[in-house]
Amino acid sequence: MRPSTLRALNRAAELTRQNRLTEAMLIAEPVILTADPIEGAEIRRWLIDHVADFTGENHDEPKELP
């Protein structure tokens, strides 16, 4: 993945955590739409691997039961 694509995705994740989804989409969408098939696959994998970057949650830690 190109460094500029990775920077855009990281910035979009940061904005999403700040509840600035519209701005996040304005940054991420153009990079996603212009990606070739190989980079598109890398972006999909990155998004799957970095869900917590967007939600601010750590999905690897077990949740406490009430």
PQR file of N, CA, C, O and H, with PARSE charges and radii, in Angstrom:
ATOM      1  N   MET A   1       0.844  -1.170   0.000 -0.4000 1.5000
ATOM      2  CA  MET A   1       0.000   0.000   0.000 -0.0000 2.0000
ATOM      3  C   MET A   1       0.890   1.233   0.000  0.5500 1.7000
ATOM      4  O   MET A   1       1.915   1.283   0.681 -0.5500 1.4000
ATOM      5  N   ARG A   2       0.482   2.212  -0.767 -0.4000 1.5000
ATOM      6  CA  ARG A   2       1.264   3.448  -0.832 -0.0000 2.0000
ATOM      7  C   ARG A   2       1.246   4.164   0.526  0.5500 1.7000
ATOM      8  O   ARG A   2       0.242   4.120   1.238 -0.5500 1.4000
ATOM      9  H   ARG A   2      -0.350   2.171  -1.320  0.4000 1.0000
ATOM     10  N   PRO A   3       2.345   4.814   0.878 -0.5600 1.5000
ATOM     11  CA  PRO A   3       2.386   5.553   2.146  0.2800 2.0000
ATOM     12  C   PRO A   3       1.288   6.614   2.248  0.5500 1.7000
ATOM     13  O   PRO A   3       0.755   6.847   3.332 -0.5500 1.4000
ATOM     14  N   SER A   4       0.951   7.248   1.146 -0.4000 1.5000
ATOM     15  CA  SER A   4      -0.098   8.273   1.184 -0.0000 2.0000
ATOM     16  C   SER A   4      -1.468   7.656   1.496  0.5500 1.7000
ATOM     17  O   SER A   4      -2.296   8.281   2.160 -0.5500 1.4000
ATOM     18  H   SER A   4       1.384   7.059   0.265  0.4000 1.0000
ATOM     19  N   THR A   5      -1.700   6.450   1.022 -0.4000 1.5000
ATOM     20  CA  THR A   5      -2.952   5.747   1.316 -0.0000 2.0000
ATOM     21  C   THR A   5      -3.014   5.405   2.793  0.5500 1.7000
ATOM     22  O   THR A   5      -4.040   5.605   3.444 -0.5500 1.4000
ATOM     23  H   THR A   5      -1.028   5.942   0.483  0.4000 1.0000
ATOM     24  N   LEU A   6      -1.921   4.892   3.314 -0.4000 1.5000
ATOM     25  CA  LEU A   6      -1.877   4.536   4.732 -0.0000 2.0000
ATOM     26  C   LEU A   6      -2.082   5.767   5.610  0.5500 1.7000
ATOM     27  O   LEU A   6      -2.795   5.700   6.611 -0.5500 1.4000
ATOM     28  H   LEU A   6      -1.088   4.729   2.785  0.4000 1.0000
ATOM     29  N   ARG A   7      -1.465   6.886   5.247 -0.4000 1.5000
ATOM     30  CA  ARG A   7      -1.659   8.126   6.014 -0.0000 2.0000
ATOM     31  C   ARG A   7      -3.121   8.552   5.994  0.5500 1.7000
ATOM     32  O   ARG A   7      -3.657   8.975   7.018 -0.5500 1.4000
ATOM     33  H   ARG A   7      -0.885   6.941   4.434  0.4000 1.0000
ATOM     34  N   ALA A   8      -3.766   8.444   4.849 -0.4000 1.5000
ATOM     35  CA  ALA A   8      -5.173   8.825   4.737 -0.0000 2.0000
ATOM     36  C   ALA A   8      -6.056   7.922   5.599  0.5500 1.7000
ATOM     37  O   ALA A   8      -6.972   8.402   6.266 -0.5500 1.4000
ATOM     38  H   ALA A   8      -3.331   8.100   4.017  0.4000 1.0000
ATOM     39  N   LEU A   9      -5.786   6.633   5.586 -0.4000 1.5000
ATOM     40  CA  LEU A   9      -6.578   5.709   6.397 -0.0000 2.0000
ATOM     41  C   LEU A   9      -6.375   5.964   7.887  0.5500 1.7000
ATOM     42  O   LEU A   9      -7.330   5.936   8.663 -0.5500 1.4000
ATOM     43  H   LEU A   9      -5.042   6.242   5.044  0.4000 1.0000
ATOM     44  N   ASN A  10      -5.142   6.210   8.278 -0.4000 1.5000
ATOM     45  CA  ASN A  10      -4.875   6.507   9.693 -0.0000 2.0000
ATOM     46  C   ASN A  10      -5.551   7.798  10.120  0.5500 1.7000
ATOM     47  O   ASN A  10      -6.093   7.877  11.223 -0.5500 1.4000
ATOM     48  H   ASN A  10      -4.366   6.233   7.648  0.4000 1.0000
ATOM     49  N   ARG A  11      -5.527   8.800   9.269 -0.4000 1.5000
ATOM     50  CA  ARG A  11      -6.181  10.076   9.589 -0.0000 2.0000
ATOM     51  C   ARG A  11      -7.693   9.885   9.665  0.5500 1.7000
ATOM     52  O   ARG A  11      -8.343  10.442  10.549 -0.5500 1.4000
ATOM     53  H   ARG A  11      -5.087   8.736   8.374  0.4000 1.0000
ATOM     54  N   ALA A  12      -8.252   9.111   8.755 -0.4000 1.5000
ATOM     55  CA  ALA A  12      -9.686   8.836   8.784 -0.0000 2.0000
ATOM     56  C   ALA A  12     -10.077   8.110  10.065  0.5500 1.7000
ATOM     57  O   ALA A  12     -11.129   8.382  10.644 -0.5500 1.4000
ATOM     58  H   ALA A  12      -7.724   8.658   8.036  0.4000 1.0000
ATOM     59  N   ALA A  13      -9.236   7.196  10.501 -0.4000 1.5000
ATOM     60  CA  ALA A  13      -9.507   6.487  11.758 -0.0000 2.0000
ATOM     61  C   ALA A  13      -9.505   7.466  12.928  0.5500 1.7000
ATOM     62  O   ALA A  13     -10.375   7.409  13.798 -0.5500 1.4000
ATOM     63  H   ALA A  13      -8.382   6.975  10.031  0.4000 1.0000
ATOM     64  N   GLU A  14      -8.519   8.366  12.943 -0.4000 1.5000
ATOM     65  CA  GLU A  14      -8.437   9.356  14.014 -0.0000 2.0000
ATOM     66  C   GLU A  14      -9.686  10.247  14.034  0.5500 1.7000
ATOM     67  O   GLU A  14     -10.250  10.500  15.098 -0.5500 1.4000
ATOM     68  H   GLU A  14      -7.813   8.412  12.237  0.4000 1.0000
ATOM     69  N   LEU A  15     -10.109  10.710  12.881 -0.4000 1.5000
ATOM     70  CA  LEU A  15     -11.291  11.564  12.800 -0.0000 2.0000
ATOM     71  C   LEU A  15     -12.552  10.812  13.213  0.5500 1.7000
ATOM     72  O   LEU A  15     -13.431  11.382  13.859 -0.5500 1.4000
ATOM     73  H   LEU A  15      -9.651  10.505  12.016  0.4000 1.0000
ATOM     74  N   THR A  16     -12.645   9.543  12.847 -0.4000 1.5000
ATOM     75  CA  THR A  16     -13.806   8.739  13.220 -0.0000 2.0000
ATOM     76  C   THR A  16     -13.900   8.606  14.734  0.5500 1.7000
ATOM     77  O   THR A  16     -14.987   8.712  15.301 -0.5500 1.4000
ATOM     78  H   THR A  16     -11.931   9.080  12.322  0.4000 1.0000
ATOM     79  N   ARG A  17     -12.769   8.376  15.388 -0.4000 1.5000
ATOM     80  CA  ARG A  17     -12.764   8.282  16.856 -0.0000 2.0000
ATOM     81  C   ARG A  17     -13.205   9.592  17.502  0.5500 1.7000
ATOM     82  O   ARG A  17     -13.693   9.597  18.632 -0.5500 1.4000
ATOM     83  H   ARG A  17     -11.886   8.290  14.926  0.4000 1.0000
ATOM     84  N   GLN A  18     -13.034  10.697  16.789 -0.4000 1.5000
ATOM     85  CA  GLN A  18     -13.435  12.010  17.290 -0.0000 2.0000
ATOM     86  C   GLN A  18     -14.871  12.355  16.862  0.5500 1.7000
ATOM     87  O   GLN A  18     -15.300  13.502  16.985 -0.5500 1.4000
ATOM     88  H   GLN A  18     -12.637  10.694  15.871  0.4000 1.0000
ATOM     89  N   ASN A  19     -15.607  11.358  16.361 -0.4000 1.5000
ATOM     90  CA  ASN A  19     -16.982  11.540  15.884 -0.0000 2.0000
ATOM     91  C   ASN A  19     -17.073  12.545  14.739  0.5500 1.7000
ATOM     92  O   ASN A  19     -18.041  13.299  14.637 -0.5500 1.4000
ATOM     93  H   ASN A  19     -15.259  10.426  16.261  0.4000 1.0000
ATOM     94  N   ARG A  20     -16.064  12.546  13.887 -0.4000 1.5000
ATOM     95  CA  ARG A  20     -16.032  13.432  12.719 -0.0000 2.0000
ATOM     96  C   ARG A  20     -16.057  12.572  11.458  0.5500 1.7000
ATOM     97  O   ARG A  20     -15.144  12.606  10.633 -0.5500 1.4000
ATOM     98  H   ARG A  20     -15.278  11.933  13.970  0.4000 1.0000
ATOM     99  N   LEU A  21     -17.139  11.799  11.339 -0.4000 1.5000
ATOM    100  CA  LEU A  21     -17.249  10.807  10.273 -0.0000 2.0000
ATOM    101  C   LEU A  21     -17.263  11.433   8.883  0.5500 1.7000
ATOM    102  O   LEU A  21     -16.649  10.901   7.957 -0.5500 1.4000
ATOM    103  H   LEU A  21     -17.881  11.771  12.009  0.4000 1.0000
ATOM    104  N   THR A  22     -17.956  12.557   8.730 -0.4000 1.5000
ATOM    105  CA  THR A  22     -18.019  13.189   7.413 -0.0000 2.0000
ATOM    106  C   THR A  22     -16.627  13.567   6.930  0.5500 1.7000
ATOM    107  O   THR A  22     -16.276  13.316   5.777 -0.5500 1.4000
ATOM    108  H   THR A  22     -18.454  12.989   9.481  0.4000 1.0000
ATOM    109  N   GLU A  23     -15.836  14.170   7.808 -0.4000 1.5000
ATOM    110  CA  GLU A  23     -14.461  14.532   7.435 -0.0000 2.0000
ATOM    111  C   GLU A  23     -13.625  13.290   7.151  0.5500 1.7000
ATOM    112  O   GLU A  23     -12.809  13.282   6.228 -0.5500 1.4000
ATOM    113  H   GLU A  23     -16.121  14.374   8.745  0.4000 1.0000
ATOM    114  N   ALA A  24     -13.829  12.239   7.948 -0.4000 1.5000
ATOM    115  CA  ALA A  24     -13.094  10.989   7.734 -0.0000 2.0000
ATOM    116  C   ALA A  24     -13.389  10.420   6.356  0.5500 1.7000
ATOM    117  O   ALA A  24     -12.484   9.964   5.658 -0.5500 1.4000
ATOM    118  H   ALA A  24     -14.492  12.246   8.697  0.4000 1.0000
ATOM    119  N   MET A  25     -14.662  10.450   5.968 -0.4000 1.5000
ATOM    120  CA  MET A  25     -15.035   9.922   4.663 -0.0000 2.0000
ATOM    121  C   MET A  25     -14.470  10.782   3.528  0.5500 1.7000
ATOM    122  O   MET A  25     -14.077  10.258   2.486 -0.5500 1.4000
ATOM    123  H   MET A  25     -15.397  10.821   6.535  0.4000 1.0000
ATOM    124  N   LEU A  26     -14.431  12.097   3.730 -0.4000 1.5000
ATOM    125  CA  LEU A  26     -13.868  12.969   2.702 -0.0000 2.0000
ATOM    126  C   LEU A  26     -12.389  12.682   2.459  0.5500 1.7000
ATOM    127  O   LEU A  26     -11.884  12.891   1.356 -0.5500 1.4000
ATOM    128  H   LEU A  26     -14.750  12.523   4.576  0.4000 1.0000
ATOM    129  N   ILE A  27     -11.706  12.209   3.481 -0.4000 1.5000
ATOM    130  CA  ILE A  27     -10.283  11.875   3.340 -0.0000 2.0000
ATOM    131  C   ILE A  27     -10.096  10.470   2.782  0.5500 1.7000
ATOM    132  O   ILE A  27      -9.269  10.259   1.895 -0.5500 1.4000
ATOM    133  H   ILE A  27     -12.116  12.040   4.377  0.4000 1.0000
ATOM    134  N   ALA A  28     -10.862   9.508   3.296 -0.4000 1.5000
ATOM    135  CA  ALA A  28     -10.644   8.105   2.929 -0.0000 2.0000
ATOM    136  C   ALA A  28     -11.254   7.722   1.582  0.5500 1.7000
ATOM    137  O   ALA A  28     -10.661   6.946   0.832 -0.5500 1.4000
ATOM    138  H   ALA A  28     -11.534   9.680   4.016  0.4000 1.0000
ATOM    139  N   GLU A  29     -12.419   8.254   1.273 -0.4000 1.5000
ATOM    140  CA  GLU A  29     -13.125   7.803   0.070 -0.0000 2.0000
ATOM    141  C   GLU A  29     -12.326   7.976  -1.227  0.5500 1.7000
ATOM    142  O   GLU A  29     -12.276   7.038  -2.024 -0.5500 1.4000
ATOM    143  H   GLU A  29     -12.900   8.884   1.882  0.4000 1.0000
ATOM    144  N   PRO A  30     -11.707   9.125  -1.471 -0.5600 1.5000
ATOM    145  CA  PRO A  30     -10.961   9.258  -2.736  0.2800 2.0000
ATOM    146  C   PRO A  30      -9.816   8.249  -2.867  0.5500 1.7000
ATOM    147  O   PRO A  30      -9.546   7.753  -3.960 -0.5500 1.4000
ATOM    148  N   VAL A  31      -9.151   7.951  -1.762 -0.4000 1.5000
ATOM    149  CA  VAL A  31      -8.029   6.997  -1.831 -0.0000 2.0000
ATOM    150  C   VAL A  31      -8.549   5.594  -2.105  0.5500 1.7000
ATOM    151  O   VAL A  31      -7.945   4.831  -2.859 -0.5500 1.4000
ATOM    152  H   VAL A  31      -9.370   8.354  -0.874  0.4000 1.0000
ATOM    153  N   ILE A  32      -9.668   5.264  -1.487 -0.4000 1.5000
ATOM    154  CA  ILE A  32     -10.245   3.937  -1.683 -0.0000 2.0000
ATOM    155  C   ILE A  32     -10.747   3.792  -3.124  0.5500 1.7000
ATOM    156  O   ILE A  32     -10.535   2.758  -3.758 -0.5500 1.4000
ATOM    157  H   ILE A  32     -10.159   5.884  -0.875  0.4000 1.0000
ATOM    158  N   LEU A  33     -11.405   4.821  -3.628 -0.4000 1.5000
ATOM    159  CA  LEU A  33     -11.973   4.739  -4.980 -0.0000 2.0000
ATOM    160  C   LEU A  33     -10.917   4.724  -6.080  0.5500 1.7000
ATOM    161  O   LEU A  33     -11.161   4.173  -7.153 -0.5500 1.4000
ATOM    162  H   LEU A  33     -11.577   5.660  -3.112  0.4000 1.0000
ATOM    163  N   THR A  34      -9.760   5.313  -5.838 -0.4000 1.5000
ATOM    164  CA  THR A  34      -8.726   5.350  -6.874 -0.0000 2.0000
ATOM    165  C   THR A  34      -7.727   4.195  -6.769  0.5500 1.7000
ATOM    166  O   THR A  34      -6.828   4.073  -7.601 -0.5500 1.4000
ATOM    167  H   THR A  34      -9.562   5.760  -4.966  0.4000 1.0000
ATOM    168  N   ALA A  35      -7.881   3.364  -5.768 -0.4000 1.5000
ATOM    169  CA  ALA A  35      -6.953   2.237  -5.594 -0.0000 2.0000
ATOM    170  C   ALA A  35      -7.137   1.212  -6.713  0.5500 1.7000
ATOM    171  O   ALA A  35      -8.253   0.939  -7.154 -0.5500 1.4000
ATOM    172  H   ALA A  35      -8.612   3.463  -5.093  0.4000 1.0000
ATOM    173  N   ASP A  36      -6.023   0.659  -7.152 -0.4000 1.5000
ATOM    174  CA  ASP A  36      -6.109  -0.427  -8.130 -0.0000 2.0000
ATOM    175  C   ASP A  36      -6.520  -1.703  -7.381  0.5500 1.7000
ATOM    176  O   ASP A  36      -6.574  -1.696  -6.151 -0.5500 1.4000
ATOM    177  H   ASP A  36      -5.116   0.881  -6.793  0.4000 1.0000
ATOM    178  N   PRO A  37      -6.809  -2.790  -8.093 -0.5600 1.5000
ATOM    179  CA  PRO A  37      -7.283  -4.010  -7.423  0.2800 2.0000
ATOM    180  C   PRO A  37      -6.323  -4.550  -6.348  0.5500 1.7000
ATOM    181  O   PRO A  37      -6.770  -5.055  -5.318 -0.5500 1.4000
ATOM    182  N   ILE A  38      -5.046  -4.446  -6.578 -0.4000 1.5000
ATOM    183  CA  ILE A  38      -4.081  -4.954  -5.593 -0.0000 2.0000
ATOM    184  C   ILE A  38      -4.101  -4.088  -4.338  0.5500 1.7000
ATOM    185  O   ILE A  38      -4.182  -4.599  -3.221 -0.5500 1.4000
ATOM    186  H   ILE A  38      -4.682  -4.036  -7.415  0.4000 1.0000
ATOM    187  N   GLU A  39      -4.027  -2.770  -4.533 -0.4000 1.5000
ATOM    188  CA  GLU A  39      -4.065  -1.883  -3.362 -0.0000 2.0000
ATOM    189  C   GLU A  39      -5.437  -1.946  -2.689  0.5500 1.7000
ATOM    190  O   GLU A  39      -5.527  -1.833  -1.466 -0.5500 1.4000
ATOM    191  H   GLU A  39      -3.961  -2.355  -5.440  0.4000 1.0000
ATOM    192  N   GLY A  40      -6.492  -2.123  -3.459 -0.4000 1.5000
ATOM    193  CA  GLY A  40      -7.839  -2.262  -2.887 -0.0000 2.0000
ATOM    194  C   GLY A  40      -7.910  -3.447  -1.934  0.5500 1.7000
ATOM    195  O   GLY A  40      -8.523  -3.359  -0.870 -0.5500 1.4000
ATOM    196  H   GLY A  40      -6.419  -2.215  -4.452  0.4000 1.0000
ATOM    197  N   ALA A  41      -7.284  -4.557  -2.317 -0.4000 1.5000
ATOM    198  CA  ALA A  41      -7.252  -5.734  -1.442 -0.0000 2.0000
ATOM    199  C   ALA A  41      -6.454  -5.433  -0.174  0.5500 1.7000
ATOM    200  O   ALA A  41      -6.830  -5.858   0.918 -0.5500 1.4000
ATOM    201  H   ALA A  41      -6.786  -4.629  -3.181  0.4000 1.0000
ATOM    202  N   GLU A  42      -5.352  -4.698  -0.324 -0.4000 1.5000
ATOM    203  CA  GLU A  42      -4.557  -4.317   0.850 -0.0000 2.0000
ATOM    204  C   GLU A  42      -5.354  -3.400   1.773  0.5500 1.7000
ATOM    205  O   GLU A  42      -5.264  -3.519   2.995 -0.5500 1.4000
ATOM    206  H   GLU A  42      -5.046  -4.352  -1.212  0.4000 1.0000
ATOM    207  N   ILE A  43      -6.123  -2.496   1.202 -0.4000 1.5000
ATOM    208  CA  ILE A  43      -6.947  -1.589   2.000 -0.0000 2.0000
ATOM    209  C   ILE A  43      -8.014  -2.381   2.761  0.5500 1.7000
ATOM    210  O   ILE A  43      -8.226  -2.152   3.951 -0.5500 1.4000
ATOM    211  H   ILE A  43      -6.196  -2.399   0.210  0.4000 1.0000
ATOM    212  N   ARG A  44      -8.683  -3.310   2.075 -0.4000 1.5000
ATOM    213  CA  ARG A  44      -9.695  -4.137   2.753 -0.0000 2.0000
ATOM    214  C   ARG A  44      -9.081  -4.893   3.920  0.5500 1.7000
ATOM    215  O   ARG A  44      -9.657  -4.944   5.007 -0.5500 1.4000
ATOM    216  H   ARG A  44      -8.511  -3.495   1.108  0.4000 1.0000
ATOM    217  N   ARG A  45      -7.915  -5.477   3.696 -0.4000 1.5000
ATOM    218  CA  ARG A  45      -7.252  -6.235   4.769 -0.0000 2.0000
ATOM    219  C   ARG A  45      -6.887  -5.297   5.920  0.5500 1.7000
ATOM    220  O   ARG A  45      -7.082  -5.643   7.086 -0.5500 1.4000
ATOM    221  H   ARG A  45      -7.446  -5.436   2.814  0.4000 1.0000
ATOM    222  N   TRP A  46      -6.361  -4.118   5.602 -0.4000 1.5000
ATOM    223  CA  TRP A  46      -5.989  -3.147   6.630 -0.0000 2.0000
ATOM    224  C   TRP A  46      -7.213  -2.740   7.440  0.5500 1.7000
ATOM    225  O   TRP A  46      -7.152  -2.670   8.667 -0.5500 1.4000
ATOM    226  H   TRP A  46      -6.203  -3.837   4.655  0.4000 1.0000
ATOM    227  N   LEU A  47      -8.335  -2.468   6.751 -0.4000 1.5000
ATOM    228  CA  LEU A  47      -9.554  -2.078   7.455 -0.0000 2.0000
ATOM    229  C   LEU A  47     -10.045  -3.176   8.389  0.5500 1.7000
ATOM    230  O   LEU A  47     -10.468  -2.894   9.510 -0.5500 1.4000
ATOM    231  H   LEU A  47      -8.385  -2.525   5.754  0.4000 1.0000
ATOM    232  N   ILE A  48      -9.991  -4.407   7.941 -0.4000 1.5000
ATOM    233  CA  ILE A  48     -10.396  -5.533   8.787 -0.0000 2.0000
ATOM    234  C   ILE A  48      -9.468  -5.649   9.995  0.5500 1.7000
ATOM    235  O   ILE A  48      -9.923  -5.866  11.118 -0.5500 1.4000
ATOM    236  H   ILE A  48      -9.647  -4.636   7.030  0.4000 1.0000
ATOM    237  N   ASP A  49      -8.180  -5.505   9.757 -0.4000 1.5000
ATOM    238  CA  ASP A  49      -7.200  -5.640  10.840 -0.0000 2.0000
ATOM    239  C   ASP A  49      -7.205  -4.478  11.815  0.5500 1.7000
ATOM    240  O   ASP A  49      -6.706  -4.607  12.933 -0.5500 1.4000
ATOM    241  H   ASP A  49      -7.810  -5.329   8.844  0.4000 1.0000
ATOM    242  N   HIS A  50      -7.768  -3.330  11.406 -0.4000 1.5000
ATOM    243  CA  HIS A  50      -7.707  -2.117  12.228 -0.0000 2.0000
ATOM    244  C   HIS A  50      -9.074  -1.579  12.626  0.5500 1.7000
ATOM    245  O   HIS A  50      -9.246  -0.369  12.774 -0.5500 1.4000
ATOM    246  H   HIS A  50      -8.173  -3.224  10.498  0.4000 1.0000
ATOM    247  N   VAL A  51     -10.033  -2.455  12.799 -0.4000 1.5000
ATOM    248  CA  VAL A  51     -11.370  -2.025  13.213 -0.0000 2.0000
ATOM    249  C   VAL A  51     -11.282  -1.191  14.489  0.5500 1.7000
ATOM    250  O   VAL A  51     -11.964  -0.174  14.611 -0.5500 1.4000
ATOM    251  H   VAL A  51      -9.894  -3.438  12.679  0.4000 1.0000
ATOM    252  N   ALA A  52     -10.455  -1.608  15.432 -0.4000 1.5000
ATOM    253  CA  ALA A  52     -10.339  -0.889  16.709 -0.0000 2.0000
ATOM    254  C   ALA A  52      -9.799   0.525  16.515  0.5500 1.7000
ATOM    255  O   ALA A  52     -10.075   1.399  17.336 -0.5500 1.4000
ATOM    256  H   ALA A  52      -9.901  -2.434  15.334  0.4000 1.0000
ATOM    257  N   ASP A  53      -9.042   0.767  15.459 -0.4000 1.5000
ATOM    258  CA  ASP A  53      -8.543   2.118  15.188 -0.0000 2.0000
ATOM    259  C   ASP A  53      -9.705   3.077  14.918  0.5500 1.7000
ATOM    260  O   ASP A  53      -9.623   4.267  15.223 -0.5500 1.4000
ATOM    261  H   ASP A  53      -8.818   0.056  14.792  0.4000 1.0000
ATOM    262  N   PHE A  54     -10.778   2.551  14.348 -0.4000 1.5000
ATOM    263  CA  PHE A  54     -11.923   3.389  14.019 -0.0000 2.0000
ATOM    264  C   PHE A  54     -12.915   3.486  15.168  0.5500 1.7000
ATOM    265  O   PHE A  54     -13.564   4.516  15.345 -0.5500 1.4000
ATOM    266  H   PHE A  54     -10.845   1.584  14.101  0.4000 1.0000
ATOM    267  N   THR A  55     -13.032   2.428  15.941 -0.4000 1.5000
ATOM    268  CA  THR A  55     -14.027   2.423  17.014 -0.0000 2.0000
ATOM    269  C   THR A  55     -13.459   2.899  18.342  0.5500 1.7000
ATOM    270  O   THR A  55     -14.208   3.303  19.231 -0.5500 1.4000
ATOM    271  H   THR A  55     -12.504   1.591  15.797  0.4000 1.0000
ATOM    272  N   GLY A  56     -12.140   2.852  18.479 -0.4000 1.5000
ATOM    273  CA  GLY A  56     -11.529   3.211  19.751 -0.0000 2.0000
ATOM    274  C   GLY A  56     -11.640   2.094  20.767  0.5500 1.7000
ATOM    275  O   GLY A  56     -11.283   2.279  21.931 -0.5500 1.4000
ATOM    276  H   GLY A  56     -11.532   2.524  17.756  0.4000 1.0000
ATOM    277  N   GLU A  57     -12.129   0.936  20.346 -0.4000 1.5000
ATOM    278  CA  GLU A  57     -12.277  -0.213  21.240 -0.0000 2.0000
ATOM    279  C   GLU A  57     -11.187  -1.226  20.953  0.5500 1.7000
ATOM    280  O   GLU A  57     -10.674  -1.309  19.838 -0.5500 1.4000
ATOM    281  H   GLU A  57     -12.418   0.786  19.401  0.4000 1.0000
ATOM    282  N   ASN A  58     -10.840  -1.993  21.972 -0.4000 1.5000
ATOM    283  CA  ASN A  58      -9.876  -3.072  21.795 -0.0000 2.0000
ATOM    284  C   ASN A  58     -10.660  -4.377  21.771  0.5500 1.7000
ATOM    285  O   ASN A  58     -11.125  -4.849  22.809 -0.5500 1.4000
ATOM    286  H   ASN A  58     -11.257  -1.925  22.878  0.4000 1.0000
ATOM    287  N   HIS A  59     -10.806  -4.953  20.593 -0.4000 1.5000
ATOM    288  CA  HIS A  59     -11.598  -6.169  20.437 -0.0000 2.0000
ATOM    289  C   HIS A  59     -10.834  -7.434  20.818  0.5500 1.7000
ATOM    290  O   HIS A  59     -11.409  -8.522  20.841 -0.5500 1.4000
ATOM    291  H   HIS A  59     -10.429  -4.570  19.749  0.4000 1.0000
ATOM    292  N   ASP A  60      -9.541  -7.299  21.118 -0.4000 1.5000
ATOM    293  CA  ASP A  60      -8.755  -8.471  21.479 -0.0000 2.0000
ATOM    294  C   ASP A  60      -8.901  -8.817  22.965  0.5500 1.7000
ATOM    295  O   ASP A  60      -8.694  -9.963  23.364 -0.5500 1.4000
ATOM    296  H   ASP A  60      -9.073  -6.416  21.099  0.4000 1.0000
ATOM    297  N   GLU A  61      -9.258  -7.823  23.777 -0.4000 1.5000
ATOM    298  CA  GLU A  61      -9.382  -8.081  25.201 -0.0000 2.0000
ATOM    299  C   GLU A  61     -10.760  -8.661  25.495  0.5500 1.7000
ATOM    300  O   GLU A  61     -11.763  -8.206  24.945 -0.5500 1.4000
ATOM    301  H   GLU A  61      -9.427  -6.892  23.453  0.4000 1.0000
ATOM    302  N   PRO A  62     -10.802  -9.675  26.372 -0.5600 1.5000
ATOM    303  CA  PRO A  62     -12.105 -10.244  26.718  0.2800 2.0000
ATOM    304  C   PRO A  62     -12.928  -9.223  27.515  0.5500 1.7000
ATOM    305  O   PRO A  62     -12.395  -8.482  28.341 -0.5500 1.4000
ATOM    306  N   LYS A  63     -14.222  -9.204  27.250 -0.4000 1.5000
ATOM    307  CA  LYS A  63     -15.111  -8.287  27.944 -0.0000 2.0000
ATOM    308  C   LYS A  63     -15.519  -8.903  29.283  0.5500 1.7000
ATOM    309  O   LYS A  63     -15.708 -10.113  29.400 -0.5500 1.4000
ATOM    310  H   LYS A  63     -14.655  -9.806  26.579  0.4000 1.0000
ATOM    311  N   GLU A  64     -15.646  -8.042  30.279 -0.4000 1.5000
ATOM    312  CA  GLU A  64     -16.041  -8.509  31.598 -0.0000 2.0000
ATOM    313  C   GLU A  64     -17.525  -8.806  31.592  0.5500 1.7000
ATOM    314  O   GLU A  64     -18.319  -8.077  30.998 -0.5500 1.4000
ATOM    315  H   GLU A  64     -15.492  -7.058  30.183  0.4000 1.0000
ATOM    316  N   LEU A  65     -17.887  -9.885  32.263 -0.4000 1.5000
ATOM    317  CA  LEU A  65     -19.296 -10.237  32.387 -0.0000 2.0000
ATOM    318  C   LEU A  65     -19.871  -9.531  33.605  0.5500 1.7000
ATOM    319  O   LEU A  65     -19.172  -9.328  34.598 -0.5500 1.4000
ATOM    320  H   LEU A  65     -17.243 -10.477  32.746  0.4000 1.0000
ATOM    321  N   PRO A  66     -21.150  -9.155  33.532 -0.5600 1.5000
ATOM    322  CA  PRO A  66     -21.762  -8.458  34.680  0.2800 2.0000
ATOM    323  C   PRO A  66     -21.887  -9.326  35.907  0.5500 1.7000
ATOM    324  O   PRO A  66     -22.380  -8.870  36.938 -0.5500 1.4000
TER
END
